[in-house]
Structures are given as C-alpha cells and as structure tokens.
C-alpha cells in the first residue's frame, strides 16, 4: 500500500512567501495548499485534511495565536508551526501554550523547516503508536480480568 503524501497548509498574507515555501516543499515531496487569511485557513481546515499547518503570527484578519487556538479545536491532530517576522517572547510563550509544536522566525531556512516538519511528524507518529499500544494493553488486561472473574460452569 502506498503511503499518502504529507499535506501542508501554508497560512501567510505574503503571497511570495506562500509561493516560495510551496515550491520548495513540493520539490521535497509534500503536497501544499495556501491561505492568505485566517478565515480562509479555518474554512480550508474544516473541509480538507492537512498533516501540518505553517501559521504566520500577523494576518490581516486575525492574530496567528488566535488562529492557532481555533485550528486546535477544529483539527487537533494537525502539527502547527508558527512562523513570524515579528519575534517576541510573548508570542513564543502564547504559541507554545496554545498548542504550537514549534516556532520559527522569518526568513525561514527551507532546510531547517523540512527538518522541523519531519521531526514533529515523527513525534506525532510515535505518540500515536504509544497510544495504540496503551489501548491494546488496556484491552488485553481488562479481557484477562473479565475472564478470571467470570464464573466457571461445570456440568
């Protein structure tokens, strides 16, 4: 079975940044989509499945940190990486507190971006495997307890 391509939503009001990141990420084998406003990003994330979102802090209609909270509610499993040309300690703290997996400053080093995306996707995959193993272990333990507690019928 062929593995599906990783889908990335790039949210930035600067169209040249979106184009540049899209071209680079597509050459690296990712599938990309873009949104230039927070509203557009929210609508796309409700109808499409993305593995990763790159969210600019400064958007024309919403702060990136507020968009982060909204997208966390609509698509909690999507890896969210904040990008900004206006770095501040407050933005970093808010972003990480509200669910961003990472925070990068513009200009973005494309190679560093790919490295971060791959690391975060790997961490997410490992967490899902651990969750599946915990559920499997719980079911096995619970089944054994139920079997042990079941009355034995002999005739």
Biotite code that builds the C-alpha atoms (Angstrom):
import biotite.structure as struc

atoms = struc.array([
    struc.Atom([0.000, 0.000, 0.000], chain_id="A", res_id=1, res_name="UNK", atom_name="CA", element="C"),
    struc.Atom([1.369, 3.409, -0.991], chain_id="A", res_id=2, res_name="UNK", atom_name="CA", element="C"),
    struc.Atom([1.782, 5.926, 1.833], chain_id="A", res_id=3, res_name="UNK", atom_name="CA", element="C"),
    struc.Atom([-0.242, 9.127, 1.345], chain_id="A", res_id=4, res_name="UNK", atom_name="CA", element="C"),
    struc.Atom([1.667, 12.355, 0.826], chain_id="A", res_id=5, res_name="UNK", atom_name="CA", element="C"),
    struc.Atom([2.001, 14.702, 3.760], chain_id="A", res_id=6, res_name="UNK", atom_name="CA", element="C"),
    struc.Atom([-0.296, 17.680, 3.218], chain_id="A", res_id=7, res_name="UNK", atom_name="CA", element="C"),
    struc.Atom([0.805, 21.116, 4.421], chain_id="A", res_id=8, res_name="UNK", atom_name="CA", element="C"),
    struc.Atom([-1.320, 24.253, 4.720], chain_id="A", res_id=9, res_name="UNK", atom_name="CA", element="C"),
    struc.Atom([0.746, 27.441, 4.475], chain_id="A", res_id=10, res_name="UNK", atom_name="CA", element="C"),
    struc.Atom([-1.022, 30.438, 6.041], chain_id="A", res_id=11, res_name="UNK", atom_name="CA", element="C"),
    struc.Atom([0.592, 33.802, 5.325], chain_id="A", res_id=12, res_name="UNK", atom_name="CA", element="C"),
    struc.Atom([-0.706, 37.059, 3.861], chain_id="A", res_id=13, res_name="UNK", atom_name="CA", element="C"),
    struc.Atom([2.548, 37.445, 1.902], chain_id="A", res_id=14, res_name="UNK", atom_name="CA", element="C"),
    struc.Atom([1.831, 35.602, -1.343], chain_id="A", res_id=15, res_name="UNK", atom_name="CA", element="C"),
    struc.Atom([5.506, 35.417, -2.323], chain_id="A", res_id=16, res_name="UNK", atom_name="CA", element="C"),
    struc.Atom([6.324, 33.601, 0.940], chain_id="A", res_id=17, res_name="UNK", atom_name="CA", element="C"),
    struc.Atom([3.470, 31.166, 0.291], chain_id="A", res_id=18, res_name="UNK", atom_name="CA", element="C"),
    struc.Atom([4.659, 30.561, -3.279], chain_id="A", res_id=19, res_name="UNK", atom_name="CA", element="C"),
    struc.Atom([8.297, 30.106, -2.265], chain_id="A", res_id=20, res_name="UNK", atom_name="CA", element="C"),
    struc.Atom([7.508, 27.703, 0.576], chain_id="A", res_id=21, res_name="UNK", atom_name="CA", element="C"),
    struc.Atom([5.043, 25.790, -1.612], chain_id="A", res_id=22, res_name="UNK", atom_name="CA", element="C"),
    struc.Atom([7.571, 25.306, -4.405], chain_id="A", res_id=23, res_name="UNK", atom_name="CA", element="C"),
    struc.Atom([10.310, 24.201, -2.032], chain_id="A", res_id=24, res_name="UNK", atom_name="CA", element="C"),
    struc.Atom([8.083, 21.806, -0.048], chain_id="A", res_id=25, res_name="UNK", atom_name="CA", element="C"),
    struc.Atom([6.554, 20.317, -3.196], chain_id="A", res_id=26, res_name="UNK", atom_name="CA", element="C"),
    struc.Atom([10.062, 19.589, -4.527], chain_id="A", res_id=27, res_name="UNK", atom_name="CA", element="C"),
    struc.Atom([10.674, 17.746, -1.253], chain_id="A", res_id=28, res_name="UNK", atom_name="CA", element="C"),
    struc.Atom([7.623, 15.550, -1.919], chain_id="A", res_id=29, res_name="UNK", atom_name="CA", element="C"),
    struc.Atom([4.982, 17.325, 0.169], chain_id="A", res_id=30, res_name="UNK", atom_name="CA", element="C"),
    struc.Atom([1.576, 18.379, -1.064], chain_id="A", res_id=31, res_name="UNK", atom_name="CA", element="C"),
    struc.Atom([0.820, 22.025, -0.256], chain_id="A", res_id=32, res_name="UNK", atom_name="CA", element="C"),
    struc.Atom([-2.104, 24.399, -0.102], chain_id="A", res_id=33, res_name="UNK", atom_name="CA", element="C"),
    struc.Atom([-2.146, 28.073, 0.832], chain_id="A", res_id=34, res_name="UNK", atom_name="CA", element="C"),
    struc.Atom([-4.395, 30.507, 2.676], chain_id="A", res_id=35, res_name="UNK", atom_name="CA", element="C"),
    struc.Atom([-3.816, 34.248, 2.854], chain_id="A", res_id=36, res_name="UNK", atom_name="CA", element="C"),
    struc.Atom([-6.183, 34.995, 5.751], chain_id="A", res_id=37, res_name="UNK", atom_name="CA", element="C"),
    struc.Atom([-7.165, 33.292, 8.974], chain_id="A", res_id=38, res_name="UNK", atom_name="CA", element="C"),
    struc.Atom([-10.749, 32.909, 7.756], chain_id="A", res_id=39, res_name="UNK", atom_name="CA", element="C"),
    struc.Atom([-9.581, 31.135, 4.612], chain_id="A", res_id=40, res_name="UNK", atom_name="CA", element="C"),
    struc.Atom([-7.325, 28.848, 6.698], chain_id="A", res_id=41, res_name="UNK", atom_name="CA", element="C"),
    struc.Atom([-10.198, 27.928, 9.029], chain_id="A", res_id=42, res_name="UNK", atom_name="CA", element="C"),
    struc.Atom([-12.527, 27.146, 6.112], chain_id="A", res_id=43, res_name="UNK", atom_name="CA", element="C"),
    struc.Atom([-9.911, 25.004, 4.367], chain_id="A", res_id=44, res_name="UNK", atom_name="CA", element="C"),
    struc.Atom([-9.058, 23.119, 7.562], chain_id="A", res_id=45, res_name="UNK", atom_name="CA", element="C"),
    struc.Atom([-12.740, 22.280, 8.040], chain_id="A", res_id=46, res_name="UNK", atom_name="CA", element="C"),
    struc.Atom([-13.081, 20.725, 4.576], chain_id="A", res_id=47, res_name="UNK", atom_name="CA", element="C"),
    struc.Atom([-9.587, 19.375, 3.885], chain_id="A", res_id=48, res_name="UNK", atom_name="CA", element="C"),
    struc.Atom([-7.202, 17.182, 5.860], chain_id="A", res_id=49, res_name="UNK", atom_name="CA", element="C"),
    struc.Atom([-3.752, 18.617, 6.490], chain_id="A", res_id=50, res_name="UNK", atom_name="CA", element="C"),
    struc.Atom([-0.937, 16.991, 8.430], chain_id="A", res_id=51, res_name="UNK", atom_name="CA", element="C"),
    struc.Atom([0.863, 20.288, 9.061], chain_id="A", res_id=52, res_name="UNK", atom_name="CA", element="C"),
    struc.Atom([-0.050, 23.981, 9.165], chain_id="A", res_id=53, res_name="UNK", atom_name="CA", element="C"),
    struc.Atom([2.511, 26.766, 8.944], chain_id="A", res_id=54, res_name="UNK", atom_name="CA", element="C"),
    struc.Atom([0.830, 29.767, 10.568], chain_id="A", res_id=55, res_name="UNK", atom_name="CA", element="C"),
    struc.Atom([2.021, 33.361, 10.319], chain_id="A", res_id=56, res_name="UNK", atom_name="CA", element="C"),
    struc.Atom([1.614, 35.384, 13.525], chain_id="A", res_id=57, res_name="UNK", atom_name="CA", element="C"),
    struc.Atom([0.473, 38.568, 11.731], chain_id="A", res_id=58, res_name="UNK", atom_name="CA", element="C"),
    struc.Atom([-2.512, 38.054, 9.446], chain_id="A", res_id=59, res_name="UNK", atom_name="CA", element="C"),
    struc.Atom([-4.844, 40.795, 8.180], chain_id="A", res_id=60, res_name="UNK", atom_name="CA", element="C"),
    struc.Atom([-7.966, 39.434, 9.889], chain_id="A", res_id=61, res_name="UNK", atom_name="CA", element="C"),
    struc.Atom([-6.754, 37.566, 12.991], chain_id="A", res_id=62, res_name="UNK", atom_name="CA", element="C"),
    struc.Atom([-3.686, 37.157, 15.155], chain_id="A", res_id=63, res_name="UNK", atom_name="CA", element="C"),
    struc.Atom([-1.890, 33.896, 14.363], chain_id="A", res_id=64, res_name="UNK", atom_name="CA", element="C"),
    struc.Atom([-2.067, 32.851, 18.019], chain_id="A", res_id=65, res_name="UNK", atom_name="CA", element="C"),
    struc.Atom([-5.880, 33.165, 17.957], chain_id="A", res_id=66, res_name="UNK", atom_name="CA", element="C"),
    struc.Atom([-5.960, 31.212, 14.692], chain_id="A", res_id=67, res_name="UNK", atom_name="CA", element="C"),
    struc.Atom([-3.856, 28.565, 16.410], chain_id="A", res_id=68, res_name="UNK", atom_name="CA", element="C"),
    struc.Atom([-6.486, 28.149, 19.138], chain_id="A", res_id=69, res_name="UNK", atom_name="CA", element="C"),
    struc.Atom([-9.319, 27.908, 16.591], chain_id="A", res_id=70, res_name="UNK", atom_name="CA", element="C"),
    struc.Atom([-7.459, 25.374, 14.448], chain_id="A", res_id=71, res_name="UNK", atom_name="CA", element="C"),
    struc.Atom([-6.541, 23.353, 17.536], chain_id="A", res_id=72, res_name="UNK", atom_name="CA", element="C"),
    struc.Atom([-10.277, 22.952, 18.137], chain_id="A", res_id=73, res_name="UNK", atom_name="CA", element="C"),
    struc.Atom([-11.160, 22.056, 14.524], chain_id="A", res_id=74, res_name="UNK", atom_name="CA", element="C"),
    struc.Atom([-8.087, 19.923, 13.744], chain_id="A", res_id=75, res_name="UNK", atom_name="CA", element="C"),
    struc.Atom([-6.351, 18.891, 16.984], chain_id="A", res_id=76, res_name="UNK", atom_name="CA", element="C"),
    struc.Atom([-4.036, 16.295, 15.417], chain_id="A", res_id=77, res_name="UNK", atom_name="CA", element="C"),
    struc.Atom([-2.568, 18.633, 12.805], chain_id="A", res_id=78, res_name="UNK", atom_name="CA", element="C"),
    struc.Atom([1.018, 19.721, 13.534], chain_id="A", res_id=79, res_name="UNK", atom_name="CA", element="C"),
    struc.Atom([1.010, 23.509, 13.882], chain_id="A", res_id=80, res_name="UNK", atom_name="CA", element="C"),
    struc.Atom([4.189, 25.530, 13.416], chain_id="A", res_id=81, res_name="UNK", atom_name="CA", element="C"),
    struc.Atom([4.146, 29.291, 13.976], chain_id="A", res_id=82, res_name="UNK", atom_name="CA", element="C"),
    struc.Atom([6.232, 31.470, 11.675], chain_id="A", res_id=83, res_name="UNK", atom_name="CA", element="C"),
    struc.Atom([6.855, 35.163, 12.171], chain_id="A", res_id=84, res_name="UNK", atom_name="CA", element="C"),
    struc.Atom([8.862, 38.149, 11.132], chain_id="A", res_id=85, res_name="UNK", atom_name="CA", element="C"),
    struc.Atom([7.944, 39.786, 14.460], chain_id="A", res_id=86, res_name="UNK", atom_name="CA", element="C"),
    struc.Atom([9.541, 37.594, 17.105], chain_id="A", res_id=87, res_name="UNK", atom_name="CA", element="C"),
    struc.Atom([8.752, 38.306, 20.729], chain_id="A", res_id=88, res_name="UNK", atom_name="CA", element="C"),
    struc.Atom([8.947, 36.283, 23.897], chain_id="A", res_id=89, res_name="UNK", atom_name="CA", element="C"),
    struc.Atom([5.220, 36.843, 24.441], chain_id="A", res_id=90, res_name="UNK", atom_name="CA", element="C"),
    struc.Atom([4.358, 35.377, 21.032], chain_id="A", res_id=91, res_name="UNK", atom_name="CA", element="C"),
    struc.Atom([6.602, 32.379, 21.639], chain_id="A", res_id=92, res_name="UNK", atom_name="CA", element="C"),
    struc.Atom([5.032, 31.672, 25.033], chain_id="A", res_id=93, res_name="UNK", atom_name="CA", element="C"),
    struc.Atom([1.463, 32.142, 23.757], chain_id="A", res_id=94, res_name="UNK", atom_name="CA", element="C"),
    struc.Atom([2.104, 29.980, 20.697], chain_id="A", res_id=95, res_name="UNK", atom_name="CA", element="C"),
    struc.Atom([3.556, 27.084, 22.668], chain_id="A", res_id=96, res_name="UNK", atom_name="CA", element="C"),
    struc.Atom([0.946, 27.408, 25.430], chain_id="A", res_id=97, res_name="UNK", atom_name="CA", element="C"),
    struc.Atom([-1.898, 27.270, 22.910], chain_id="A", res_id=98, res_name="UNK", atom_name="CA", element="C"),
    struc.Atom([-0.669, 24.237, 21.021], chain_id="A", res_id=99, res_name="UNK", atom_name="CA", element="C"),
    struc.Atom([2.014, 25.179, 18.525], chain_id="A", res_id=100, res_name="UNK", atom_name="CA", element="C"),
    struc.Atom([4.550, 22.392, 18.138], chain_id="A", res_id=101, res_name="UNK", atom_name="CA", element="C"),
    struc.Atom([7.282, 24.818, 17.113], chain_id="A", res_id=102, res_name="UNK", atom_name="CA", element="C"),
    struc.Atom([8.050, 28.459, 16.422], chain_id="A", res_id=103, res_name="UNK", atom_name="CA", element="C"),
    struc.Atom([10.257, 29.697, 13.580], chain_id="A", res_id=104, res_name="UNK", atom_name="CA", element="C"),
    struc.Atom([11.432, 33.168, 12.593], chain_id="A", res_id=105, res_name="UNK", atom_name="CA", element="C"),
    struc.Atom([11.455, 34.656, 9.108], chain_id="A", res_id=106, res_name="UNK", atom_name="CA", element="C"),
    struc.Atom([13.308, 34.488, 6.902], chain_id="A", res_id=107, res_name="UNK", atom_name="CA", element="C"),
    struc.Atom([12.669, 30.754, 7.053], chain_id="A", res_id=108, res_name="UNK", atom_name="CA", element="C"),
    struc.Atom([15.577, 28.478, 6.227], chain_id="A", res_id=109, res_name="UNK", atom_name="CA", element="C"),
    struc.Atom([13.820, 25.915, 3.997], chain_id="A", res_id=110, res_name="UNK", atom_name="CA", element="C"),
    struc.Atom([16.145, 23.079, 5.039], chain_id="A", res_id=111, res_name="UNK", atom_name="CA", element="C"),
    struc.Atom([15.544, 23.842, 8.719], chain_id="A", res_id=112, res_name="UNK", atom_name="CA", element="C"),
    struc.Atom([11.798, 23.969, 8.041], chain_id="A", res_id=113, res_name="UNK", atom_name="CA", element="C"),
    struc.Atom([11.831, 20.497, 6.462], chain_id="A", res_id=114, res_name="UNK", atom_name="CA", element="C"),
    struc.Atom([13.872, 19.199, 9.399], chain_id="A", res_id=115, res_name="UNK", atom_name="CA", element="C"),
    struc.Atom([11.348, 20.613, 11.898], chain_id="A", res_id=116, res_name="UNK", atom_name="CA", element="C"),
    struc.Atom([8.364, 19.262, 9.916], chain_id="A", res_id=117, res_name="UNK", atom_name="CA", element="C"),
    struc.Atom([9.889, 15.776, 9.745], chain_id="A", res_id=118, res_name="UNK", atom_name="CA", element="C"),
    struc.Atom([10.781, 15.809, 13.473], chain_id="A", res_id=119, res_name="UNK", atom_name="CA", element="C"),
    struc.Atom([7.290, 16.924, 14.502], chain_id="A", res_id=120, res_name="UNK", atom_name="CA", element="C"),
    struc.Atom([5.583, 14.368, 12.244], chain_id="A", res_id=121, res_name="UNK", atom_name="CA", element="C"),
    struc.Atom([7.856, 11.646, 13.668], chain_id="A", res_id=122, res_name="UNK", atom_name="CA", element="C"),
    struc.Atom([6.991, 12.713, 17.236], chain_id="A", res_id=123, res_name="UNK", atom_name="CA", element="C"),
    struc.Atom([3.289, 12.651, 16.351], chain_id="A", res_id=124, res_name="UNK", atom_name="CA", element="C"),
    struc.Atom([3.595, 9.172, 14.817], chain_id="A", res_id=125, res_name="UNK", atom_name="CA", element="C"),
    struc.Atom([5.455, 7.862, 17.880], chain_id="A", res_id=126, res_name="UNK", atom_name="CA", element="C"),
    struc.Atom([2.788, 9.327, 20.191], chain_id="A", res_id=127, res_name="UNK", atom_name="CA", element="C"),
    struc.Atom([0.032, 7.639, 18.156], chain_id="A", res_id=128, res_name="UNK", atom_name="CA", element="C"),
    struc.Atom([1.863, 4.295, 18.340], chain_id="A", res_id=129, res_name="UNK", atom_name="CA", element="C"),
    struc.Atom([2.248, 4.679, 22.106], chain_id="A", res_id=130, res_name="UNK", atom_name="CA", element="C"),
    struc.Atom([-1.458, 5.491, 22.427], chain_id="A", res_id=131, res_name="UNK", atom_name="CA", element="C"),
    struc.Atom([-2.413, 2.447, 20.347], chain_id="A", res_id=132, res_name="UNK", atom_name="CA", element="C"),
    struc.Atom([-0.133, 0.252, 22.479], chain_id="A", res_id=133, res_name="UNK", atom_name="CA", element="C"),
    struc.Atom([-1.693, 1.637, 25.684], chain_id="A", res_id=134, res_name="UNK", atom_name="CA", element="C"),
    struc.Atom([-5.195, 0.917, 24.378], chain_id="A", res_id=135, res_name="UNK", atom_name="CA", element="C"),
    struc.Atom([-4.180, -2.588, 23.271], chain_id="A", res_id=136, res_name="UNK", atom_name="CA", element="C"),
    struc.Atom([-2.611, -3.225, 26.695], chain_id="A", res_id=137, res_name="UNK", atom_name="CA", element="C"),
    struc.Atom([-5.720, -1.949, 28.476], chain_id="A", res_id=138, res_name="UNK", atom_name="CA", element="C"),
    struc.Atom([-7.992, -4.178, 26.395], chain_id="A", res_id=139, res_name="UNK", atom_name="CA", element="C"),
    struc.Atom([-5.802, -7.237, 26.972], chain_id="A", res_id=140, res_name="UNK", atom_name="CA", element="C"),
    struc.Atom([-5.599, -6.588, 30.729], chain_id="A", res_id=141, res_name="UNK", atom_name="CA", element="C"),
    struc.Atom([-9.336, -5.906, 31.004], chain_id="A", res_id=142, res_name="UNK", atom_name="CA", element="C"),
    struc.Atom([-10.175, -9.034, 28.997], chain_id="A", res_id=143, res_name="UNK", atom_name="CA", element="C"),
    struc.Atom([-7.962, -11.173, 31.265], chain_id="A", res_id=144, res_name="UNK", atom_name="CA", element="C"),
    struc.Atom([-9.622, -9.719, 34.380], chain_id="A", res_id=145, res_name="UNK", atom_name="CA", element="C"),
    struc.Atom([-13.087, -10.334, 32.970], chain_id="A", res_id=146, res_name="UNK", atom_name="CA", element="C"),
    struc.Atom([-12.189, -13.907, 32.048], chain_id="A", res_id=147, res_name="UNK", atom_name="CA", element="C"),
    struc.Atom([-10.760, -14.512, 35.520], chain_id="A", res_id=148, res_name="UNK", atom_name="CA", element="C"),
    struc.Atom([-13.842, -13.039, 37.191], chain_id="A", res_id=149, res_name="UNK", atom_name="CA", element="C"),
    struc.Atom([-16.288, -14.983, 35.034], chain_id="A", res_id=150, res_name="UNK", atom_name="CA", element="C"),
    struc.Atom([-17.976, -17.859, 36.853], chain_id="A", res_id=151, res_name="UNK", atom_name="CA", element="C"),
    struc.Atom([-16.810, -21.273, 35.803], chain_id="A", res_id=152, res_name="UNK", atom_name="CA", element="C"),
    struc.Atom([-19.614, -23.562, 34.735], chain_id="A", res_id=153, res_name="UNK", atom_name="CA", element="C"),
    struc.Atom([-19.001, -27.270, 35.131], chain_id="A", res_id=154, res_name="UNK", atom_name="CA", element="C"),
    struc.Atom([-21.541, -29.885, 34.294], chain_id="A", res_id=155, res_name="UNK", atom_name="CA", element="C"),
])
